[in-house]
Amino acid sequence: MISVSNLTKAWGADTLFEGVSLQLNAGSRYGLVGANGSGKSTFLRILAGEELPSDGEVNLPRRARLGVLRQDHFRYEQTPILEVAMMGRHDVWEAIVERERLLSHADDEEFDTDRYAEVEDFILRHDGYALEARAGEILEGLGIPTRVHREPLAVLSGGFKLRVLLAQTLAADPDVLLLDEPTNHLDILTIRWLEKFLTSFPGCALVISHDHRFLDNVVTHVLDVDYETITLYSGDYSRFAEAKVAERERKESEIEKREAEIAHHKEFIDRFKAKATKARQAKSKMKLVERIVIEKLPTSSRRYPLFKFSPRRPSGRQVLALEGVSKSYGDNRVLDGVSLTVQRGDRLAILGPNGIGKSTLLKIAMGVVPADAGRIEWGYETHPGYFAQDHRELVDASEQTVQAWFWELVPGEPIGLVRGKLAEVLFQKDEVEKPLRALSGGEGARLVFAKLSVTQPNVLVLDEPTNHLDLEAIEALVEGLVKYDGTLIFVSHDRWFVQRLANRILEISPQGIRDFAGSYDEYLERCGDDHLDAEAVLARARQDKRRETAARKAAAQPPDPARARRAKELANRRDKLTAEIDRAEQRVHAINELFCNPGFFDKTPAVEIRKLEQEQKQLAGRIEAWMAEWERLEAELAGAGSTG
């Protein structure tokens, strides 16, 4: 599918990667991993033809369609959301627009019937009449409800606008998907939907992500950008991490053996080179040593920060009490009478879809925003430390340098301690003189964690702490928080992060609050995984849409007898099709539930797993085709004056 030959990319004297040769195949999904700045996004841009390599070449099939996730939502502010998604298949979209333009002049004498026939044929050949339904389903799966699909993109927040661009990429029906951080701004439910979409994607997909669980669930191979090259590994991220460590240890062991061999020969040479009887042997040993080549191992670009958190003193037994907390933004009520008590030692993960009020709950607890109603009370000797999503404290001091800002936190300490603490979070040498305004999201996050390490709170309140961190920093953060002997309250959509840390789960949903004392794995085992299953949500949305349409038709005036007979025939066909769709969706959901069962993949034979995956894939294709047919029947019923 994609052939990469001797690819090199350098910026001046700095080499990102060189001599990279790879074959990337259809049906495989590649996770592109590496440290921030190692060249992951650059490699994707080269594959997309948006950037030239320093050397080497990339070859794709001539007619291959690329789906590239972009960040240019500002181009579409006044365009209806559904149309933005449909634009992913640009050639078909342009044909649909042209068809509508031609039809608007259908009564004119100069109506171009030949051109209309060409356009209609193109749309039919490329399944254009299913494009709207496919784009709508993808938008729903990404958490954008049908009721806003006809609204302009400007009505959405920034994170949801990026979801629409992701929908545009997925709706393009590409042969190759190039996705740079597609899970950013997604909640757990939509991440799971994206996982299902990608695992059934028949083409070649390359994905950059810092989400461990997402990579494990999606990728079949890992492309590791490190040591100034890109190395291909088979398997998911967990297998890659083990294989990389083992390979490095093997190479280091081989070098140690060669160094020991050289030392042994040199010892012989030094011992016997002056003896006439051994001189010939010593000379032979010298030549042997000269022939032994030890390849110097390159330095890894990966850097692991050190996060150390320790409370200044223990808090009282009750850490935080919320009672009847409510909050609205205009007509949107995000919290309604929330009551919650947090005890010392709790590691509380707050889960739920975006916009449900998770971050607002933390802001109310920290006094950042006021509640409309309710009581908030921190317990005896509690000293909370807050990690906000926006790092506003850094923005407000944007002209200060990293070192100056941090030193103000520990004014009585020597510069050596300040530099040492900053070095722990990877601010070294001249980096400490960076102005705060010049920091990247990841650098800003590391600096805030450095602050929390010296202020020593006994309660850590973290709002999406992994958003800007790379995989290495996330792993280091988990290690630091596991050792932390205080109370932890956090919001996260990173399931691996939640799994490693939480001993209590608070899920906020439109139906209310579910409070569970136990780990994330225990929570899923006890409560079931279908509340996080976007396929089930999507199926329900389709059913609701069909019922709504049927009810609307039922309220219409009855047609004449001839049209009524036709409408009845169409309605029968539609109802049979509806039943088929419902059965198929139930089966897809049943398979999803099997896949979500703990230990399923360990206990089930590979042939059975492949069989279920194939069945699910076939059903998904049938559902898509049936939905297109269902839409057509509904449109025809509307024309026939159906009573539903």
C-alpha positions in Angstrom: 0.0 0.0 0.0 2.7 2.5 1.1 6.4 2.0 0.2 9.0 4.1 2.0 12.5 3.9 0.7 15.7 5.3 2.4 13.7 8.1 3.9 15.6 10.9 5.7 14.6 14.1 7.3 16.9 16.6 8.9 16.8 20.2 10.0 20.3 21.6 9.5 22.6 19.5 11.7 19.8 17.8 13.5 18.6 14.5 12.1 15.1 13.4 13.0 15.4 10.0 11.2 17.4 8.6 8.3 17.6 5.6 6.1 14.0 4.5 6.8 12.7 1.8 4.6 9.2 0.3 5.3 6.3 -1.4 3.6 2.9 -0.4 5.1 0.1 -2.7 4.1 -3.7 -2.4 3.8 -5.6 -4.1 6.6 -2.8 -3.1 9.1 -3.0 -0.3 11.7 0.2 1.3 12.7 0.7 3.2 16.0 3.4 6.0 15.5 5.1 6.6 18.8 8.1 8.6 20.0 9.1 11.5 22.2 7.7 14.9 21.6 9.8 16.5 18.8 11.2 13.2 17.6 9.5 13.5 14.1 6.2 11.7 14.3 4.1 14.4 12.9 6.8 15.2 10.3 6.7 11.6 9.1 2.9 11.8 8.7 3.2 15.1 6.8 5.8 13.5 4.4 3.4 10.5 3.8 0.6 13.0 3.1 2.7 14.9 0.6 2.6 18.0 2.7 6.3 18.1 3.4 9.4 17.0 1.4 11.9 14.6 2.9 15.6 15.5 2.9 16.3 12.2 1.0 14.5 9.1 -0.1 11.0 8.6 -1.4 7.4 7.6 -0.6 5.3 5.6 -3.1 1.5 5.2 -2.9 -0.9 3.6 -5.4 -1.8 6.3 -8.0 -5.5 6.2 -7.1 -5.2 5.8 -3.4 -7.4 8.2 -1.4 -5.8 9.7 1.7 -7.8 10.7 4.8 -5.7 13.2 6.8 -6.9 14.7 10.1 -6.5 18.5 9.9 -7.0 21.3 12.4 -8.4 23.9 10.0 -12.0 24.1 11.4 -12.0 27.9 11.0 -12.5 27.4 7.2 -16.0 26.0 7.9 -17.5 28.2 10.6 -20.7 29.1 8.7 -21.0 25.7 6.9 -23.6 23.2 8.3 -22.0 20.5 10.4 -23.3 17.6 8.3 -21.9 19.2 5.1 -18.5 19.7 6.7 -18.4 16.0 7.4 -19.6 15.1 3.9 -16.9 17.2 2.4 -14.4 14.5 3.4 -15.4 12.7 0.1 -14.7 15.9 -1.8 -15.3 14.6 -5.3 -18.6 13.2 -4.4 -19.6 16.3 -2.4 -18.8 18.6 -5.4 -20.9 16.3 -7.6 -23.8 16.5 -5.2 -23.5 20.3 -5.1 -23.4 20.5 -8.9 -26.4 18.2 -9.1 -28.4 20.5 -6.9 -27.3 23.5 -8.9 -28.3 21.9 -12.2 -31.7 20.9 -10.7 -32.4 24.4 -9.7 -32.4 25.2 -13.4 -34.4 22.2 -14.4 -37.3 24.3 -15.8 -35.0 26.5 -17.9 -34.7 25.9 -21.6 -30.9 25.7 -21.3 -31.0 22.9 -18.8 -27.9 20.7 -19.5 -29.4 17.2 -19.5 -26.1 15.6 -20.7 -24.1 17.2 -17.8 -26.9 16.2 -15.3 -26.7 12.6 -16.5 -22.9 12.6 -16.1 -23.1 14.0 -12.6 -25.9 11.6 -11.6 -23.9 8.6 -12.9 -20.8 9.7 -11.0 -22.8 10.0 -7.8 -24.4 6.6 -8.3 -21.1 4.9 -9.1 -19.5 6.3 -6.0 -22.4 5.5 -3.6 -23.0 9.2 -3.2 -26.6 8.9 -2.0 -25.3 7.0 1.1 -22.8 9.7 1.9 -25.2 11.8 4.0 -26.3 8.8 6.1 -22.7 7.7 6.6 -21.5 11.1 7.6 -24.5 11.5 10.0 -23.7 8.1 11.7 -20.1 9.0 12.1 -21.0 12.4 13.7 -23.4 10.6 16.0 -20.7 8.1 17.0 -18.4 11.0 17.8 -20.9 12.5 20.1 -22.5 15.1 17.9 -26.3 14.6 18.1 -28.5 14.6 15.0 -30.4 17.7 16.1 -27.4 20.0 15.5 -26.2 18.4 12.2 -27.9 21.2 10.1 -26.5 23.9 12.3 -23.4 25.9 11.3 -20.1 24.6 12.7 -19.7 27.9 14.7 -22.3 26.7 17.2 -19.9 24.0 18.6 -17.0 24.5 21.0 -13.4 24.1 19.9 -13.2 20.4 20.9 -16.4 19.5 19.2 -15.3 21.3 16.0 -12.3 19.1 15.9 -14.6 16.1 16.2 -16.4 17.3 13.1 -13.0 17.4 11.3 -12.3 13.9 12.5 -15.8 12.9 11.1 -14.8 14.5 7.8 -11.6 12.4 7.6 -13.4 9.2 8.4 -16.3 9.9 6.0 -13.9 10.3 3.2 -13.9 6.5 2.6 -10.1 6.7 2.3 -7.7 3.9 1.4 -5.1 5.4 3.9 -5.9 7.1 7.2 -3.3 9.4 8.7 -4.5 10.5 12.2 -2.4 12.8 14.4 -3.8 12.6 18.0 -7.4 11.7 17.0 -8.4 11.0 20.7 -7.7 14.6 21.8 -10.9 16.2 23.0 -12.7 12.8 22.9 -14.4 11.3 26.0 -14.3 7.6 26.9 -17.5 6.8 25.0 -16.3 8.4 21.7 -12.8 6.9 22.0 -14.4 3.5 22.2 -16.5 4.3 19.1 -13.4 5.4 17.3 -11.6 2.1 18.3 -14.5 0.1 16.8 -14.4 2.2 13.6 -10.6 1.7 13.2 -10.6 -2.0 13.9 -13.1 -2.5 11.1 -11.3 -0.2 8.7 -10.1 -2.2 5.7 -7.3 0.2 4.5 -4.0 1.2 6.0 -4.1 3.4 9.1 -1.3 5.3 10.8 -2.2 6.9 14.2 -0.2 9.1 16.6 -1.6 8.7 20.1 -0.5 9.1 23.7 -3.3 6.8 24.9 -1.9 3.4 26.0 -5.3 1.6 26.0 -6.3 3.1 22.7 -3.0 1.9 21.1 -3.4 -1.6 22.6 -7.0 -1.9 21.4 -6.4 -0.6 17.8 -2.9 -1.1 16.4 -1.5 -4.2 14.8 2.0 -2.7 14.5 4.1 0.0 16.1 6.4 2.4 14.3 8.9 3.6 16.9 10.6 7.0 16.1 13.8 6.8 18.1 17.5 6.5 17.7 17.3 8.8 14.6 15.4 6.1 12.7 11.9 4.5 12.5 11.7 0.8 13.6 8.7 -1.5 12.8 7.4 -3.8 15.6 4.6 -6.3 15.3 1.8 -6.3 17.8 0.1 -3.8 20.1 1.8 -1.1 22.2 2.3 -3.3 25.3 4.1 -6.0 23.2 6.2 -3.3 21.5 7.3 -1.8 24.9 8.5 -5.3 26.0 10.2 -6.0 22.7 12.0 -2.7 22.6 13.5 -3.2 26.1 14.5 -6.8 25.3 16.1 -5.7 22.0 18.1 -2.9 23.7 19.2 -5.3 26.5 20.3 -7.8 23.9 22.4 -5.2 22.0 24.0 -4.0 25.3 24.7 -7.6 26.3 26.4 -8.2 22.9 28.5 -5.1 23.4 29.5 -6.2 26.9 30.6 -9.6 25.5 32.7 -7.9 22.8 34.3 -5.5 25.3 35.1 -8.5 27.6 36.6 -10.3 24.6 38.8 -7.3 23.7 39.9 -6.9 27.4 40.8 -10.6 27.5 42.9 -10.3 24.3 44.6 -7.1 25.5 45.5 -8.7 28.8 47.2 -11.5 26.9 49.0 -9.0 24.6 50.2 -6.9 27.6 51.4 -10.0 29.4 53.3 -11.7 26.6 54.3 -9.1 24.0 57.8 -8.8 25.4 58.4 -12.6 25.5 60.0 -13.9 22.3 58.2 -17.2 22.6 54.8 -15.5 22.7 55.5 -12.5 20.5 53.9 -14.1 17.4 50.7 -15.0 19.4 50.6 -11.5 20.9 50.8 -10.0 17.4 48.1 -12.3 16.1 45.9 -11.2 19.1 46.5 -7.5 18.2 45.2 -8.1 14.7 42.2 -9.9 16.1 41.4 -7.0 18.4 41.6 -4.6 15.5 39.1 -6.6 13.6 36.5 -6.6 16.4 34.1 -3.7 15.7 31.8 -2.5 18.5 28.9 -0.5 17.1 28.1 2.5 19.3 24.5 2.4 20.4 22.7 5.7 19.5 21.2 7.8 22.3 17.4 7.5 22.7 15.3 10.6 22.1 13.0 9.6 24.9 13.2 11.5 28.1 11.4 10.5 31.3 10.6 13.3 33.8 10.6 12.5 37.5 7.4 13.5 39.4 7.6 13.3 43.1 4.6 14.2 45.3 4.5 14.1 49.1 1.9 15.7 51.4 3.2 18.2 54.0 1.0 16.5 56.6 -1.9 14.1 56.7 -5.4 15.6 56.3 -8.4 14.8 58.5 -10.5 11.7 57.8 -13.1 13.6 55.8 -11.5 15.5 53.0 -14.3 17.1 51.0 -18.1 17.3 51.3 -20.4 18.5 48.6 -24.1 18.8 49.2 -26.8 19.7 46.7 -24.4 21.4 44.3 -26.0 22.8 41.1 -24.6 24.9 38.3 -26.0 26.2 35.1 -24.5 28.2 32.2 -27.5 30.0 30.7 -30.2 27.4 29.9 -27.7 24.6 30.1 -27.8 22.9 33.6 -24.5 20.9 33.9 -24.8 19.9 37.6 -28.1 19.3 39.4 -28.0 18.7 43.2 -24.7 16.7 43.3 -23.8 15.4 46.7 -20.5 13.7 47.4 -18.1 12.9 50.3 -14.4 12.2 49.7 -12.5 10.4 52.4 -8.7 10.5 53.1 -7.0 7.9 50.9 -9.6 8.0 48.2 -8.3 7.9 44.6 -11.5 9.1 43.0 -11.7 9.1 39.2 -14.6 11.2 37.8 -15.8 9.9 34.4 -18.5 10.9 31.9 -19.0 12.4 28.5 -17.8 15.8 27.6 -20.0 18.7 28.7 -21.6 16.7 31.5 -20.0 18.9 34.3 -16.9 17.0 35.4 -14.5 19.9 35.1 -17.1 22.3 36.5 -17.4 20.1 39.6 -13.7 20.4 40.2 -13.7 24.2 39.6 -16.5 24.6 42.1 -14.7 22.5 44.7 -11.5 24.6 44.2 -13.5 27.9 44.3 -12.6 28.8 40.7 -16.3 29.2 39.8 -19.2 29.6 42.2 -22.0 27.1 42.5 -25.6 28.3 41.9 -26.7 26.3 44.9 -25.3 23.8 47.4 -22.6 23.6 50.0 -18.8 22.9 49.6 -16.8 22.1 52.7 -13.1 21.1 52.8 -12.1 19.0 55.8 -9.7 19.6 58.7 -6.1 20.3 57.7 -6.7 19.8 54.0 -4.3 21.5 51.6 -5.5 20.9 48.0 -3.3 21.4 45.0 -5.0 22.0 41.7 -4.0 21.1 38.1 -6.3 22.9 35.7 -6.7 22.1 32.0 -5.8 25.6 30.8 -2.7 26.4 33.0 -4.1 29.9 33.5 -1.6 30.6 36.2 1.2 30.3 33.6 -0.6 32.4 31.1 -1.1 35.2 33.6 2.7 35.3 34.3 3.7 34.8 30.6 6.6 37.2 30.5 8.4 35.5 33.4 11.1 32.9 32.8 10.6 29.3 34.0 13.3 29.7 36.6 12.0 33.1 37.9 8.4 31.8 38.2 9.4 28.6 40.0 11.8 30.4 42.4 9.0 32.5 43.6 7.3 29.3 44.9 10.4 28.5 47.1 11.9 32.0 47.8 14.1 30.8 50.7 15.7 28.0 48.8 19.1 28.2 46.9 19.2 28.3 43.2 20.7 24.8 43.2 17.4 23.3 44.5 15.4 25.3 42.0 17.6 24.1 39.1 17.5 20.6 40.4 13.7 20.5 40.7 13.3 21.9 37.2 15.8 19.4 35.8 13.6 16.6 37.3 10.8 17.7 34.9 13.2 18.1 32.0 14.0 21.8 32.1 17.8 21.8 31.7 20.5 24.3 30.9 19.1 27.2 28.8 15.6 25.8 29.0 15.1 27.4 32.4 15.4 30.8 30.8 12.4 30.2 28.5 9.6 32.7 29.0 6.4 31.1 30.1 4.6 32.3 27.0 6.9 30.2 24.8 6.2 26.9 26.6 4.4 24.1 24.8 1.4 22.4 26.4 3.5 19.5 27.6 6.2 21.8 29.0 3.5 23.8 30.8 2.0 20.7 32.3 5.4 19.5 33.6 6.0 22.8 35.2 2.7 22.8 37.0 3.5 19.3 38.3 6.9 20.6 39.5 5.0 23.3 41.5 2.8 20.6 43.1 5.9 18.7 44.1 7.3 21.7 46.2 4.0 23.0 47.5 3.2 19.5 49.0 -0.6 19.4 49.0 -2.2 16.5 50.8 -5.1 16.5 48.2 -4.3 16.5 44.5 -7.2 17.7 42.3 -6.3 17.0 38.6 -8.4 18.0 35.6 -7.3 16.0 32.5 -3.7 15.8 33.6 -2.5 13.7 30.7 -3.8 15.9 27.9 -0.5 17.4 26.8 1.9 14.8 28.0 3.7 12.2 25.8 3.7 8.5 26.7 6.9 8.7 28.7 5.6 11.6 30.8 2.3 9.8 31.4 4.1 6.7 32.6 6.3 8.9 34.9 3.2 10.7 36.2 1.5 7.4 37.0 4.6 6.2 38.8 4.7 9.4 40.9 1.0 9.3 41.8 1.1 5.6 42.7 3.7 6.6 45.4 1.8 9.6 46.5 0.5 9.2 50.1 -2.4 11.7 49.9 -5.9 11.9 48.5 -6.4 12.0 44.7 -9.4 13.5 42.9 -9.1 13.5 39.1 -11.0 13.8 35.8 -9.5 11.7 32.9 -10.5 10.0 29.7 -7.3 8.0 29.6 -8.5 4.5 30.6 -5.0 3.2 31.3 -4.4 6.1 33.6 -7.7 5.5 35.4 -7.0 1.8 35.6 -3.6 2.3 37.2 -4.7 4.8 39.9 -8.4 4.8 40.8 -9.8 3.0 43.8 -13.2 4.7 43.5 -15.2 5.6 40.4 -17.7 8.4 40.1 -19.5 8.4 36.7 -21.6 11.4 35.8 -24.2 10.8 33.1 -27.5 12.3 31.9 -29.2 9.7 34.0 -27.5 10.8 37.2 -24.4 9.8 39.3 -23.1 6.3 39.9 -20.6 6.1 42.8 -18.6 2.8 43.0 -16.0 1.9 45.6 -13.4 -0.2 43.7 -10.9 -0.1 40.8 -11.8 0.6 37.2 -11.5 -3.0 36.2 -13.9 -4.0 39.1 -16.2 -1.2 38.1 -16.5 -2.5 34.5 -16.9 -6.1 35.7 -19.6 -5.1 38.2 -21.5 -2.5 36.2 -21.0 -3.8 32.6 -19.4 -2.0 29.8 -22.5 -1.2 27.7 -22.9 2.2 29.4 -19.6 3.1 27.7 -20.5 1.4 24.4 -21.1 4.0 21.7 -22.4 1.3 19.4 -25.4 0.8 21.7 -25.9 4.5 22.0 -25.8 4.8 18.2 -28.2 2.0 17.7 -30.6 3.6 20.1 -30.3 6.9 18.3 -31.2 5.2 15.0 -34.2 3.5 16.6 -35.3 6.9 18.0 -34.9 8.5 14.6 -37.0 5.8 12.9 -39.7 6.1 15.6 -39.8 9.9 15.3 -40.1 9.7 11.5 -42.9 7.1 11.8 -44.8 9.2 14.3 -44.5 12.3 12.1 -45.9 10.4 9.2 -48.7 9.1 11.3 -49.9 12.6 11.9 -50.1 13.4 8.2 -53.3 13.5 6.2 -54.3 10.2 4.5 -53.5 10.0 0.8 -55.8 8.9 -2.0 -56.4 5.1 -2.5 -53.8 4.6 -5.2 -51.1 6.4 -3.3 -52.2 4.7 0.0 -51.7 1.2 -1.6 -48.2 2.3 -2.7 -47.5 3.8 0.6 -48.6 0.5 2.4 -46.3 -1.5 0.2 -43.4 0.8 0.9 -44.2 0.8 4.6 -44.2 -3.0 4.7 -40.8 -3.1 3.0 -39.5 -0.4 5.4 -40.8 -2.3 8.5 -39.2 -5.6 7.4 -35.9 -3.7 6.8 -36.3 -2.0 10.2 -36.6 -5.4 11.9 -33.5 -6.7 10.0 -31.5 -3.6 11.1 -32.6 -4.0 14.7 -31.6 -7.7 14.7 -28.2 -6.9 13.2 -27.6 -4.1 15.6 -28.5 -6.3 18.6 -26.0 -8.9 17.3 -23.2 -6.3 16.8 -23.9 -5.1 20.4 -23.8 -8.7 21.7 -20.4 -9.3 20.0 -19.2 -6.0 21.5 -20.2 -7.2 25.0 -18.2 -10.4 24.4 -15.2 -8.4 23.4 -15.5 -6.3 26.6 -15.6 -9.2 28.9 -12.4 -9.4 31.1 -10.1 -12.1 29.8 -12.1 -12.8 26.7 -9.2 -12.5 24.3 -7.0 -14.7 26.6 -9.6 -17.5 26.9 -11.0 -17.5 23.4 -9.2 -19.4 20.5 -7.9 -17.0 17.9 -10.0 -18.7 15.1 -13.1 -17.9 17.1 -12.1 -14.3 17.7 -11.4 -13.8 13.9 -14.8 -15.4 13.2 -16.6 -12.9 15.5 -14.6 -10.0 14.1 -15.5 -11.0 10.5 -19.2 -11.4 11.5 -19.2 -8.0 13.1 -17.5 -6.4 10.1 -20.0 -8.0 7.7 -22.9 -6.9 9.9 -21.6 -3.3 10.0 -21.5 -3.3 6.2 -25.0 -4.6 5.9 -26.3 -2.1 8.4 -24.8 0.7 6.5 -26.4 -0.5 3.2 -29.7 -1.2 4.9 -29.7 2.3 6.5 -29.2 3.8 3.0 -32.1 1.7 1.7 -34.2 2.7 4.7 -33.5 6.4 4.1 -34.5 5.9 0.4 -37.8 4.1 1.4 -38.5 6.9 3.9 -38.0 9.5 1.2 -40.2 7.6 -1.2 -42.9 7.2 1.6 -42.8 10.9 2.1 -43.5 11.4 -1.6 -46.3 8.8 -1.5 -48.0 10.5 1.4 -47.5 7.7 3.8 -49.3 7.4 7.1 -46.4 5.4 8.5 
